Amino acid sequence: MAVHRFCHVGAIHKGFLYIFGGYDGSSRLNDFVKYDLAADNIHADIPPSTILSDLRSFLDDEDCLSFADMTIMVEGVNVRCHKVMLMRCPYFEAMLLSDMAESSQSVVHLATVRHAIFTAVLEYLYTDNVVIPLDSAMELFVAADCFQIPPAASDV
């Protein structure tokens, strides 16, 4: 029976899970365990995913923002962001991959939306989720249309 471990090697092959070695918190493990995924009643406590909260933190965590590779100025405010996340939007993808002047600028000026709307757009691009206040819903939908952001699959 395998014990709790980390820093191990695992592989699935032909319906079997193979685990080798690792560390149990006090000693190195040198064991080899084989589980039949179809026959064994394997119970594992898998922690919930943190991907969305991690991506959300990229918008305002200073450590994460130190890796930002683009600055967009909206209403005189610099908004640091990551090109890879902007590429989820056809508008920014075209801007960054074309010969447009913006593709090589260190700061891109954006005059088509207000700062609050742009930060909501960014939140959606980073997490596929955004809270839409009723008083700015139409403005946000217009921005999404302007930036050619398709609705999420669950919104269709």
N, C-alpha and C positions, 0 to 999 in steps of 0.2 A: 504494500500500500504506500502510495506516495504521500509525503508530508508537505505542509505548506512550504513554499520556496519562492525564490526569485533568482534572477540571473541564470536561468536554466535554458536549455534548448528544447524546443518542442516541434513536432512535425506531424501532419496527418497524411497517412498513406493507406489507400485501399480500405477505408473504413476504420482504421485503427489510429489512435493517438499515441505517439511515442514521446516520452519525456526523459531527458538525461540530465543528471547533475543539478547544479544550482547551489544555493546557499539558503540555509534555514534560519539565519539570524545569529547562529552561534558557530556553525561549522560548515565546511564545504561538503557537498553531497556528491557521491560517486555512484549513484544508483541508476538503473535503467528500468523504466516502467512502461508497460504496454496496456492500453485500454481498448476494448472492443466497443466502439461508439454505438453500435446497434444493440449489443447485449447488456452492457453495463449500465446501471442506473447512476449516471454521473450527475452529481449535484454540485454546482459551483455558485458561489455568491459573486456575481459580476456587478461591480459598481456601475452606477448610471454614467452615461457618457457626459463628458464636460466640454465637448467640442464647441457647442454654441456659446457657452459662457466664456470659454477661452478666446474664441474669435471676437466676441463682444468686447473683451478686455483689450483687444488690439486697438480699439478706438480711443481709449483714454488712459491706459496704463503707460506711464512714462518709459518703463523698461521696454515694452513692446514698441512704443512709438519711436524709440531710438533706431529701430530697424525700418521705419517708414522710408519709402524711397520716392515719395511725391508729396508736394505741397500744393494745395489748391486754395487760392484766396477767394473768399466769398464775403461780400459786404465788409471788406477791409480786415477780415479775420483769417489768419493762416490756419488751414486745416491739414494736418499731416495724415497721410494715408498710405496704403500699400497698393502698388500697381497690380499685383496679382489678384487682389480683391476687386479692384475697379474693372478688371478685364471681364468680370461676370456680366457687365453691362455693355451692350453693343455700342453705345455712344462713346464710352471711354475706350473700349477695345479699338474702335476705328481711329480715335484720336491718338492712341499710343502706338499703334502698329502702322500708321500711315506716314506720309512725309509731311504731315501738318507741323507747323512750327511748335505747337504744344508738346509734340513727342520728344523734343530735346530741351525744353525749357525746365529750369529748376523750380519755378513757381508758375502755375497756370491760373489765370484770372477767369473766374466764372461769374458772369453777370445775369444768368438766366433764372436763378433762384435765390431765395433768401437763405441766410445761414442756417436757421432752424430747420428749414425744409431739406437743405443739403445734408445736414447731419442725420436726419431721418432716413434719407436715401442711402447714406453710407451704412447706417445700422442695418437696413434691409439687405444691402449687398454683402455685408459681413455675416449675417445670421439668418437670412430668409424670414425674418420676423421684425415687425415694428409696430409699436402702438401708435394708432392714428387718432390724434385728438380731433373731435368733430369740427372745431373751428378752423382747422387747417387741412381737412381731408381733401377738399377739391384742389387746393394748391399742391398737395402732395401727389395726387393723381395726375395732375397736369405735368408735374416734374417727371414722374415715372414715364409718362407718355413721351415727353421731350427727350429723355435719356434712353428711350426704347427698351425699358425694363419690362420683360414679359411677366405676366402674373405667375405666381407659384402654382405648381400642379394642383395643389389642394384648393386654390382659389378659382379654378376654371370650372 
